[in-house]
Amino acid sequence: MVALKRLDPAFGQGNTEFWKEIMMLSFYKHENIISLLGYCDDHGEKIIVYEYASKKSLKAYLASNDLNWVQLLKICVGVARGLAYLHNPAENHRDIKSSNILLDGNWSAKISDFGLSKFAPANNQFTTTRK
């Protein structure tokens, strides 16, 4: 079982975001970061193949009572560990939100969606964005 993400230029998802995602997921390996399994870049078709997160995104659970405090704490710790790994020494995810936190069958958090990520010098107070 895998998850597929098909990029659509109509939603601002182009070459830059596609290759940034491939590069980031190829470089960073951690239990709390979604795993890249493969990709397709053929005849204008851009598809990314990820590990499957059977519980979907955290967003689906925040307005419900489906998660208990132990599960929520486990998810928060997983996100914190993933972010600590990413931000040491110099990467910024820049799009952390509940829909980009995926949950596997064991309720383990997996940070996803690296299309807006940016390499930056560590410990800088400010970063800039250039296209």
C-alpha positions as CSV (number, residue, x, y, z in Angstrom):
1,M,0.0,0.0,0.0
2,V,1.4,3.4,-1.0
3,A,0.2,7.0,-1.1
4,L,0.4,9.1,-4.3
5,K,0.5,12.8,-4.7
6,R,-0.1,14.1,-8.2
7,L,1.0,17.7,-8.6
8,D,-1.3,20.1,-10.4
9,P,0.1,23.3,-11.9
10,A,-3.4,24.9,-11.6
11,F,-2.8,24.9,-7.8
12,G,0.7,26.5,-8.0
13,Q,2.5,23.1,-7.8
14,G,5.3,23.2,-10.3
15,N,8.8,22.1,-11.0
16,T,10.2,24.0,-8.0
17,E,7.9,22.5,-5.4
18,F,8.2,19.0,-7.0
19,W,12.0,18.9,-7.0
20,K,12.2,20.5,-3.5
21,E,10.0,17.7,-2.1
22,I,12.0,15.0,-3.9
23,M,15.3,16.5,-2.7
24,M,14.1,17.0,0.9
25,L,12.6,13.5,1.3
26,S,15.7,12.0,-0.3
27,F,18.0,13.8,2.1
28,Y,16.1,13.6,5.4
29,K,15.3,10.2,6.8
30,H,13.6,10.0,10.2
31,E,10.9,8.0,11.8
32,N,8.7,11.1,12.1
33,I,9.1,12.2,8.5
34,I,7.1,10.6,5.7
35,S,9.2,8.3,3.5
36,L,9.7,8.8,-0.2
37,L,9.3,5.6,-2.1
38,G,9.6,6.9,-5.6
39,Y,8.5,9.5,-8.1
40,C,7.5,10.0,-11.8
41,D,8.5,13.0,-13.9
42,D,7.4,12.0,-17.4
43,H,5.7,14.0,-20.2
44,G,4.6,16.7,-17.8
45,E,3.2,14.3,-15.3
46,K,4.6,14.7,-11.8
47,I,3.7,12.1,-9.2
48,I,5.3,11.4,-5.8
49,V,5.0,8.0,-4.1
50,Y,5.1,8.0,-0.3
51,E,4.7,5.5,2.4
52,Y,1.0,5.0,3.3
53,A,-0.3,6.7,6.5
54,S,-3.4,4.8,7.2
55,K,-4.9,7.2,9.8
56,K,-4.7,10.1,7.3
57,S,-3.9,13.6,8.6
58,L,-4.1,15.0,12.1
59,K,-6.5,17.6,10.9
60,A,-9.3,15.0,10.6
61,Y,-9.1,14.3,14.4
62,L,-8.7,17.7,16.0
63,A,-12.4,18.6,16.0
64,S,-13.4,15.1,17.3
65,N,-13.1,13.1,20.5
66,D,-11.4,10.2,18.7
67,L,-8.0,10.8,20.3
68,N,-7.2,10.4,23.9
69,W,-4.5,12.4,25.8
70,V,-2.0,9.6,25.5
71,Q,-2.4,9.5,21.7
72,L,-2.3,13.3,21.4
73,L,0.9,13.4,23.5
74,K,2.5,10.7,21.4
75,I,1.6,12.7,18.2
76,C,3.0,15.9,19.7
77,V,6.2,14.3,20.8
78,G,6.6,12.7,17.3
79,V,6.1,16.1,15.6
80,A,8.5,17.8,17.9
81,R,11.2,15.1,17.3
82,G,10.7,15.4,13.5
83,L,10.9,19.2,13.6
84,A,14.0,19.0,15.9
85,Y,15.7,16.7,13.3
86,L,14.7,19.0,10.4
87,H,15.9,22.2,12.0
88,N,19.2,20.8,13.0
89,P,21.2,22.3,11.4
90,A,19.5,24.3,8.6
91,E,16.2,23.4,7.1
92,N,12.9,25.1,7.5
93,H,9.7,23.3,6.7
94,R,7.6,26.5,6.5
95,D,4.2,24.8,6.2
96,I,3.6,23.0,9.4
97,K,-0.1,22.5,10.0
98,S,-2.4,19.7,11.0
99,S,-3.1,18.6,7.4
100,N,0.6,18.1,6.9
101,I,1.0,15.8,9.9
102,L,0.1,12.3,8.8
103,L,-0.6,9.4,11.1
104,D,0.4,5.8,10.6
105,G,-1.5,2.7,11.9
106,N,0.2,3.1,15.3
107,W,-0.7,6.8,15.6
108,S,2.9,7.9,15.0
109,A,3.2,11.3,13.5
110,K,4.8,11.7,10.1
111,I,5.7,15.3,8.8
112,S,4.8,15.7,5.1
113,D,4.6,18.2,2.3
114,F,8.0,19.7,1.8
115,G,7.3,21.7,-1.3
116,L,7.7,25.0,0.5
117,S,10.8,24.0,2.5
118,K,13.9,26.1,2.5
119,F,17.5,25.5,3.4
120,A,18.7,28.3,5.6
121,P,21.7,29.0,7.9
122,A,21.2,27.7,11.4
123,N,20.2,30.1,14.2
124,N,19.3,33.0,12.0
125,Q,16.6,35.3,13.4
126,F,15.2,36.1,9.9
127,T,15.0,34.3,6.6
128,T,14.1,35.7,3.2
129,T,12.3,34.1,0.3
130,R,13.4,34.5,-3.3
131,K,11.8,32.9,-6.4
